[in-house]
Every structure is written in structure tokens, then in C-alpha cells.
Amino acid sequence: MKKRDNHGFTFIEILVSLVIIGALTGVMYVMINHLDIYSSHERLIVGTMLARELILSDRISEDNGEYNGFRFKRTLRETKYPGIYLYTVVVTSEKETIVMDRFVRR
């Protein structure tokens, strides 16, 4: 009988290791993608809450500002109805834009 040389890996061992590496890479991709989507949704919720707070506040004014990485702009425009104005709040970040409108009397 010949003595077998056991230096190195067999083909099956290499295939199994490649399958394990591929599965781990796929799981990591899904996790990173999920975290990115979660982060985007969280920023959208914070921006929406800021816009809601600005549109419902008692202080109605036309101004610009920044808050926690968001930029906001408040505008007040006349409508065709006397004494009724359209109050608009636009909140923007690097990827999202939230617009809220409200009719107010003055």
C-alpha cells in the first residue's frame, strides 16, 4: 500500500469552507442592509416629529432654522379667502424632505 501525503486540504473541505464563508457574507449583508433601512426610518420619524411640532406650535412665523441635523423653513402665504393663510413647514435632511401645510386665521 502507498502512504498518502496529508499536506493540505481536500476538495470537500475547501468547498465546505467556501459555503460557510458565503452564508456568513449573506447574513452580514442582510444585517447591514436592515440597519441602514432602520436608520433611515428613524431619521424620517424624527424629521416628521419636528415638522409636526413646528406646524402645530402657537408661534406662527416665517423663518429658517436648524435642529439636530435638520433644516427647516416656515412660510406663510395668503389664500384667495380673506383672513385665511396657508402655513407651510418644510423640514429637510440629507436624504429626506417632509412638507406639512395648515390653514390659519390671522
OpenMM code with the backbone's topology and positions (N, CA, C; nanometers):
from openmm import Vec3, app, unit

residues = "MET LYS LYS ARG ASP ASN HIS GLY PHE THR PHE ILE GLU ILE LEU VAL SER LEU VAL ILE ILE GLY ALA LEU THR GLY VAL MET TYR VAL MET ILE ASN HIS LEU ASP ILE TYR SER SER HIS GLU ARG LEU ILE VAL GLY THR MET LEU ALA ARG GLU LEU ILE LEU SER ASP ARG ILE SER GLU ASP ASN GLY GLU TYR ASN GLY PHE ARG PHE LYS ARG THR LEU ARG GLU THR LYS TYR PRO GLY ILE TYR LEU TYR THR VAL VAL VAL THR SER GLU LYS GLU THR ILE VAL MET ASP ARG PHE VAL ARG ARG".split()
positions = [
    Vec3(0.0808, -0.1185, 0.0000),
    Vec3(0.0000, 0.0000, 0.0000),
    Vec3(0.0851, 0.1248, 0.0000),
    Vec3(0.0342, 0.2265, -0.0675),
    Vec3(0.1042, 0.3542, -0.0710),
    Vec3(0.0670, 0.4368, 0.0511),
    Vec3(0.1619, 0.5108, 0.0976),
    Vec3(0.1350, 0.6019, 0.2078),
    Vec3(0.0853, 0.7337, 0.1495),
    Vec3(-0.0265, 0.7802, 0.2016),
    Vec3(-0.0871, 0.9021, 0.1481),
    Vec3(-0.0233, 1.0241, 0.2126),
    Vec3(0.0014, 1.1270, 0.1322),
    Vec3(0.0607, 1.2524, 0.1787),
    Vec3(-0.0519, 1.3438, 0.2268),
    Vec3(-0.0586, 1.3788, 0.3525),
    Vec3(-0.1673, 1.4575, 0.4095),
    Vec3(-0.1293, 1.6043, 0.4276),
    Vec3(-0.0601, 1.6604, 0.3359),
    Vec3(-0.0277, 1.8024, 0.3424),
    Vec3(-0.1291, 1.8792, 0.2586),
    Vec3(-0.2089, 1.9663, 0.3256),
    Vec3(-0.3079, 2.0456, 0.2533),
    Vec3(-0.4492, 2.0010, 0.2846),
    Vec3(-0.5440, 2.0623, 0.2146),
    Vec3(-0.6850, 2.0369, 0.2380),
    Vec3(-0.7436, 1.9590, 0.1218),
    Vec3(-0.8493, 1.8845, 0.1518),
    Vec3(-0.9173, 1.8122, 0.0451),
    Vec3(-1.0149, 1.9075, -0.0244),
    Vec3(-1.0606, 1.8656, -0.1375),
    Vec3(-1.1534, 1.9460, -0.2157),
    Vec3(-1.2836, 1.9692, -0.1384),
    Vec3(-1.3332, 1.8682, -0.0694),
    Vec3(-1.4566, 1.8794, 0.0090),
    Vec3(-1.4391, 1.9814, 0.1219),
    Vec3(-1.3258, 1.9803, 0.1891),
    Vec3(-1.3008, 2.0768, 0.2966),
    Vec3(-1.2995, 2.2197, 0.2436),
    Vec3(-1.2421, 2.2410, 0.1300),
    Vec3(-1.2395, 2.3747, 0.0698),
    Vec3(-1.3806, 2.4176, 0.0308),
    Vec3(-1.4597, 2.3270, -0.0283),
    Vec3(-1.5969, 2.3606, -0.0654),
    Vec3(-1.6816, 2.3948, 0.0573),
    Vec3(-1.6667, 2.3169, 0.1646),
    Vec3(-1.7428, 2.3442, 0.2868),
    Vec3(-1.7051, 2.4808, 0.3435),
    Vec3(-1.5775, 2.5132, 0.3443),
    Vec3(-1.5356, 2.6437, 0.3974),
    Vec3(-1.5893, 2.7579, 0.3097),
    Vec3(-1.5923, 2.7400, 0.1777),
    Vec3(-1.6478, 2.8427, 0.0894),
    Vec3(-1.7979, 2.8607, 0.1113),
    Vec3(-1.8693, 2.7524, 0.1352),
    Vec3(-2.0125, 2.7614, 0.1629),
    Vec3(-2.0363, 2.8362, 0.2943),
    Vec3(-1.9576, 2.8071, 0.3960),
    Vec3(-1.9715, 2.8764, 0.5247),
    Vec3(-1.9412, 3.0250, 0.5095),
    Vec3(-1.8349, 3.0591, 0.4379),
    Vec3(-1.7996, 3.1996, 0.4152),
    Vec3(-1.9101, 3.2701, 0.3365),
    Vec3(-1.9650, 3.2035, 0.2360),
    Vec3(-2.0739, 3.2623, 0.1573),
    Vec3(-2.1985, 3.2856, 0.2411),
    Vec3(-2.2326, 3.1901, 0.3261),
    Vec3(-2.3506, 3.2051, 0.4113),
    Vec3(-2.3311, 3.3200, 0.5103),
    Vec3(-2.2138, 3.3290, 0.5710),
    Vec3(-2.1865, 3.4386, 0.6646),
    Vec3(-2.1881, 3.5743, 0.5943),
    Vec3(-2.1356, 3.5788, 0.4727),
    Vec3(-2.1377, 3.7039, 0.3963),
    Vec3(-2.2815, 3.7446, 0.3649),
    Vec3(-2.3650, 3.6500, 0.3275),
    Vec3(-2.5057, 3.6795, 0.3002),
    Vec3(-2.5787, 3.7302, 0.4234),
    Vec3(-2.5540, 3.6677, 0.5374),
    Vec3(-2.6177, 3.7110, 0.6622),
    Vec3(-2.5710, 3.8516, 0.6986),
    Vec3(-2.4428, 3.8792, 0.6851),
    Vec3(-2.3902, 4.0121, 0.7171),
    Vec3(-2.4499, 4.1186, 0.6247),
    Vec3(-2.4644, 4.0866, 0.4969),
    Vec3(-2.5242, 4.1812, 0.4023),
    Vec3(-2.6674, 4.2151, 0.4428),
    Vec3(-2.7442, 4.1139, 0.4786),
    Vec3(-2.8834, 4.1360, 0.5193),
    Vec3(-2.8881, 4.2203, 0.6466),
    Vec3(-2.8010, 4.1931, 0.7421),
    Vec3(-2.7990, 4.2690, 0.8679),
    Vec3(-2.7615, 4.4150, 0.8435),
    Vec3(-2.6600, 4.4389, 0.7620),
    Vec3(-2.6171, 4.5765, 0.7343),
    Vec3(-2.7264, 4.6512, 0.6585),
    Vec3(-2.7899, 4.5868, 0.5627),
    Vec3(-2.8985, 4.6487, 0.4878),
    Vec3(-3.0156, 4.6809, 0.5803),
    Vec3(-3.0471, 4.5911, 0.6712),
    Vec3(-3.1558, 4.6141, 0.7666),
    Vec3(-3.1233, 4.7330, 0.8570),
    Vec3(-3.0001, 4.7431, 0.9041),
    Vec3(-2.9611, 4.8554, 0.9900),
    Vec3(-2.9681, 4.9873, 0.9149),
    Vec3(-2.9331, 4.9867, 0.7869),
    Vec3(-2.9408, 5.1083, 0.7061),
    Vec3(-3.0865, 5.1524, 0.6892),
    Vec3(-3.1750, 5.0588, 0.6637),
    Vec3(-3.3172, 5.0901, 0.6500),
    Vec3(-3.3722, 5.1398, 0.7830),
    Vec3(-3.3347, 5.0762, 0.8925),
    Vec3(-3.3793, 5.1187, 1.0248),
    Vec3(-3.3333, 5.2613, 1.0548),
    Vec3(-3.2082, 5.2915, 1.0237),
    Vec3(-3.1552, 5.4258, 1.0465),
    Vec3(-3.2294, 5.5295, 0.9627),
    Vec3(-3.2589, 5.4952, 0.8378),
    Vec3(-3.3322, 5.5863, 0.7503),
    Vec3(-3.4728, 5.6116, 0.8038),
    Vec3(-3.5408, 5.5070, 0.8506),
    Vec3(-3.6752, 5.5230, 0.9059),
    Vec3(-3.6720, 5.6053, 1.0339),
    Vec3(-3.5700, 5.5851, 1.1144),
    Vec3(-3.5585, 5.6622, 1.2383),
    Vec3(-3.5404, 5.8112, 1.2085),
    Vec3(-3.4561, 5.8444, 1.1106),
    Vec3(-3.4370, 5.9848, 1.0720),
    Vec3(-3.5671, 6.0438, 1.0159),
    Vec3(-3.6403, 5.9656, 0.9400),
    Vec3(-3.7671, 6.0128, 0.8845),
    Vec3(-3.8691, 6.0392, 0.9959),
    Vec3(-3.8724, 5.9537, 1.0967),
    Vec3(-3.9642, 5.9734, 1.2090),
    Vec3(-3.9273, 6.0990, 1.2866),
    Vec3(-3.7980, 6.1192, 1.3124),
    Vec3(-3.7552, 6.2389, 1.3858),
    Vec3(-3.7874, 6.3649, 1.3060),
    Vec3(-3.7646, 6.3627, 1.1749),
    Vec3(-3.7974, 6.4772, 1.0899),
    Vec3(-3.9467, 6.5056, 1.0873),
    Vec3(-4.0275, 6.4009, 1.0830),
    Vec3(-4.1731, 6.4178, 1.0838),
    Vec3(-4.2203, 6.4740, 1.2167),
    Vec3(-4.1613, 6.4284, 1.3258),
    Vec3(-4.1984, 6.4810, 1.4573),
    Vec3(-4.1603, 6.6285, 1.4694),
    Vec3(-4.0446, 6.6668, 1.4140),
    Vec3(-4.0041, 6.8074, 1.4157),
    Vec3(-4.1013, 6.8916, 1.3338),
    Vec3(-4.1369, 6.8444, 1.2146),
    Vec3(-4.2316, 6.9186, 1.1299),
    Vec3(-4.3667, 6.9310, 1.1997),
    Vec3(-4.4104, 6.8270, 1.2632),
    Vec3(-4.5388, 6.8301, 1.3350),
    Vec3(-4.5340, 6.9298, 1.4500),
    Vec3(-4.4252, 6.9302, 1.5230),
    Vec3(-4.4101, 7.0241, 1.6341),
    Vec3(-4.4109, 7.1687, 1.5844),
    Vec3(-4.3438, 7.1944, 1.4721),
    Vec3(-4.3381, 7.3301, 1.4175),
    Vec3(-4.4732, 7.3746, 1.3614),
    Vec3(-4.5442, 7.2841, 1.2945),
    Vec3(-4.6703, 7.3225, 1.2307),
    Vec3(-4.7802, 7.3440, 1.3348),
    Vec3(-4.7728, 7.2737, 1.4469),
    Vec3(-4.8770, 7.2856, 1.5481),
    Vec3(-4.8444, 7.3865, 1.6580),
    Vec3(-4.7264, 7.4470, 1.6520),
    Vec3(-4.6899, 7.5423, 1.7568),
    Vec3(-4.7754, 7.6683, 1.7454),
    Vec3(-4.7879, 7.7375, 1.8554),
    Vec3(-4.8673, 7.8614, 1.8575),
    Vec3(-4.7931, 7.9758, 1.7899),
    Vec3(-4.6632, 7.9669, 1.7801),
    Vec3(-4.5840, 8.0730, 1.7193),
    Vec3(-4.5797, 8.0523, 1.5677),
    Vec3(-4.6583, 8.1299, 1.4970),
    Vec3(-4.6631, 8.1206, 1.3509),
    Vec3(-4.5760, 8.2325, 1.2961),
    Vec3(-4.4706, 8.1943, 1.2286),
    Vec3(-4.3776, 8.2945, 1.1754),
    Vec3(-4.3132, 8.2416, 1.0487),
    Vec3(-4.2505, 8.3339, 0.9764),
    Vec3(-4.1749, 8.2958, 0.8580),
    Vec3(-4.0281, 8.3030, 0.8950),
    Vec3(-3.9637, 8.1885, 0.9019),
    Vec3(-3.8214, 8.1874, 0.9346),
    Vec3(-3.7578, 8.0568, 0.8892),
    Vec3(-3.6275, 8.0520, 0.9017),
    Vec3(-3.5482, 7.9334, 0.8711),
    Vec3(-3.4717, 7.8961, 0.9964),
    Vec3(-3.4313, 7.7724, 1.0044),
    Vec3(-3.3514, 7.7316, 1.1188),
    Vec3(-3.2983, 7.5919, 1.1029),
    Vec3(-3.2253, 7.5489, 1.2051),
    Vec3(-3.1691, 7.4145, 1.2080),
    Vec3(-3.1961, 7.3527, 1.3435),
    Vec3(-3.2132, 7.2228, 1.3426),
    Vec3(-3.2321, 7.1495, 1.4671),
    Vec3(-3.1833, 7.0069, 1.4486),
    Vec3(-3.0832, 6.9696, 1.5226),
    Vec3(-3.0364, 6.8308, 1.5293),
    Vec3(-3.0090, 6.7687, 1.3919),
    Vec3(-2.9423, 6.8418, 1.3051),
    Vec3(-2.9098, 6.7915, 1.1721),
    Vec3(-3.0174, 6.8128, 1.0677),
    Vec3(-3.1287, 6.8709, 1.1036),
    Vec3(-3.2377, 6.9009, 1.0114),
    Vec3(-3.2433, 7.0512, 0.9878),
    Vec3(-3.2794, 7.0898, 0.8668),
    Vec3(-3.3044, 7.2303, 0.8341),
    Vec3(-3.4545, 7.2466, 0.8141),
    Vec3(-3.5076, 7.3573, 0.8627),
    Vec3(-3.6499, 7.3798, 0.8436),
    Vec3(-3.6738, 7.5206, 0.7921),
    Vec3(-3.7854, 7.5345, 0.7192),
    Vec3(-3.8275, 7.6628, 0.6647),
    Vec3(-3.9773, 7.6743, 0.6859),
    Vec3(-4.0193, 7.7866, 0.7422),
    Vec3(-4.1619, 7.8121, 0.7644),
    Vec3(-4.2044, 7.9294, 0.6778),
    Vec3(-4.3135, 7.9113, 0.6052),
    Vec3(-4.3655, 8.0186, 0.5191),
    Vec3(-4.5134, 8.0382, 0.5464),
    Vec3(-4.5583, 8.1590, 0.5210),
    Vec3(-4.6987, 8.1959, 0.5393),
    Vec3(-4.7435, 8.2663, 0.4126),
    Vec3(-4.8430, 8.2100, 0.3433),
    Vec3(-4.8911, 8.2682, 0.2176),
    Vec3(-5.0396, 8.2975, 0.2259),
    Vec3(-5.0777, 8.4053, 0.1610),
    Vec3(-5.2200, 8.4406, 0.1547),
    Vec3(-5.2928, 8.3435, 0.0632),
    Vec3(-5.4170, 8.3186, 0.0956),
    Vec3(-5.5034, 8.2404, 0.0065),
    Vec3(-5.6039, 8.3357, -0.0566),
    Vec3(-5.6911, 8.2839, -0.1385),
    Vec3(-5.7908, 8.3710, -0.2011),
    Vec3(-5.9036, 8.4068, -0.1049),
    Vec3(-5.9036, 8.3476, 0.0128),
    Vec3(-6.0053, 8.3773, 0.1129),
    Vec3(-5.9491, 8.4796, 0.2128),
    Vec3(-6.0214, 8.5873, 0.2393),
    Vec3(-5.9692, 8.6910, 0.3279),
    Vec3(-5.9486, 8.6395, 0.4708),
    Vec3(-5.8332, 8.6720, 0.5261),
    Vec3(-5.8013, 8.6346, 0.6629),
    Vec3(-5.7536, 8.4918, 0.6812),
    Vec3(-5.7495, 8.4131, 0.5731),
    Vec3(-5.7040, 8.2739, 0.5799),
    Vec3(-5.5690, 8.2654, 0.5088),
    Vec3(-5.4708, 8.2050, 0.5779),
    Vec3(-5.3356, 8.1913, 0.5239),
    Vec3(-5.2959, 8.0443, 0.5223),
    Vec3(-5.2061, 8.0122, 0.4301),
    Vec3(-5.1509, 7.8772, 0.4226),
    Vec3(-5.0147, 7.8794, 0.4901),
    Vec3(-5.0032, 7.8075, 0.5973),
    Vec3(-4.8797, 7.7993, 0.6752),
    Vec3(-4.8109, 7.6688, 0.6380),
    Vec3(-4.6889, 7.6771, 0.5855),
    Vec3(-4.6159, 7.5607, 0.5364),
    Vec3(-4.4857, 7.5453, 0.6128),
    Vec3(-4.4569, 7.4224, 0.6526),
    Vec3(-4.3305, 7.3885, 0.7167),
    Vec3(-4.2624, 7.2831, 0.6307),
    Vec3(-4.1373, 7.3103, 0.5925),
    Vec3(-4.0577, 7.2153, 0.5148),
    Vec3(-3.9353, 7.1793, 0.5989),
    Vec3(-3.9201, 7.0519, 0.6286),
    Vec3(-3.8065, 7.0014, 0.7049),
    Vec3(-3.7252, 6.9131, 0.6124),
    Vec3(-3.5942, 6.9405, 0.6019),
    Vec3(-3.5084, 6.8626, 0.5133),
    Vec3(-3.3861, 6.8125, 0.5894),
    Vec3(-3.3383, 6.6981, 0.5473),
    Vec3(-3.2095, 6.6461, 0.5912),
    Vec3(-3.1347, 6.6069, 0.4651),
    Vec3(-3.0303, 6.5296, 0.4790),
    Vec3(-2.9517, 6.4966, 0.3606),
    Vec3(-3.0281, 6.4117, 0.2589),
    Vec3(-3.1232, 6.3283, 0.3059),
    Vec3(-3.1954, 6.2404, 0.2133),
    Vec3(-3.3459, 6.2644, 0.2094),
    Vec3(-3.4023, 6.3138, 0.3180),
    Vec3(-3.5470, 6.3244, 0.3282),
    Vec3(-3.5945, 6.4687, 0.3239),
    Vec3(-3.7164, 6.4864, 0.2748),
    Vec3(-3.7855, 6.6153, 0.2793),
    Vec3(-3.9286, 6.5895, 0.3255),
    Vec3(-3.9684, 6.6614, 0.4305),
    Vec3(-4.1028, 6.6482, 0.4845),
    Vec3(-4.1718, 6.7834, 0.4699),
    Vec3(-4.2925, 6.7847, 0.4127),
    Vec3(-4.3677, 6.9080, 0.3935),
    Vec3(-4.5024, 6.8921, 0.4634),
    Vec3(-4.5367, 6.9921, 0.5462),
    Vec3(-4.6674, 6.9931, 0.6124),
    Vec3(-4.7312, 7.1305, 0.5918),
    Vec3(-4.8615, 7.1294, 0.5639),
    Vec3(-4.9375, 7.2534, 0.5433),
    Vec3(-5.0499, 7.2607, 0.6449),
    Vec3(-5.0892, 7.3856, 0.6726),
    Vec3(-5.2003, 7.4083, 0.7645),
    Vec3(-5.2606, 7.5440, 0.7303),
    Vec3(-5.3924, 7.5527, 0.7326),
    Vec3(-5.4605, 7.6798, 0.7143),
    Vec3(-5.4761, 7.7466, 0.8499),
    Vec3(-5.4440, 7.8770, 0.8544),
    Vec3(-5.4546, 7.9524, 0.9798),
    Vec3(-5.5313, 8.0809, 0.9553),
    Vec3(-5.5906, 8.1316, 1.0619),
    Vec3(-5.6579, 8.2623, 1.0560),
    Vec3(-5.5688, 8.3646, 1.1214),
    Vec3(-5.5725, 8.4839, 1.0664),
    Vec3(-5.4959, 8.5954, 1.1264),
    Vec3(-5.5804, 8.7166, 1.1287),
] * unit.nanometer
topology = app.Topology()
chain = topology.addChain("A")
for resn in residues:
    res = topology.addResidue(resn, chain)
    for name in ("N", "CA", "C"):
        topology.addAtom(name, app.Element.getBySymbol(name[0]), res)
